[in-house]
Amino acid sequence: MSIDKNDLFYTDEHEWIQVLGEDTVRIGITDYAVEQLGDIVFVEMPETGSEAIQKEEFGTVESVKSSSEIYAPVSGTILTVNEALDGEPELMNDSPFGEGWLVEIQTPGPFSKEGLLSYNEYQDFLKTLD
């Protein structure tokens, strides 16, 4: 299950956001982030039902190279956590835009793309990192 990267929104912290409904989104980290991390060996995620606050840490990804915090791109309630990552964190390496997603969040109101990047804007941002 892979998704069209043009249909997603992005952050400068390398998270992607897929809109699932008016107030529901799925969150993951980009292939750029995965490439920077290397082989992912552990993922720590929030509990279902907990609150995520935009731009605050809500999880951690550990790789053979380093550990990196994951920041919530939106505020809301954690509806679903990708339990498959518990036993197979490498899904993030294999399919960061598919089976390697992290959580689904219900936003307090209709989803707003304010402050988020389109695919083309994210690609332009990546060029500034080289």
Order of alpha helices (4+ residues) and beta strands (2+ residues): beta-beta-beta-alpha-beta-beta-beta-beta-beta-alpha-alpha-beta-alpha
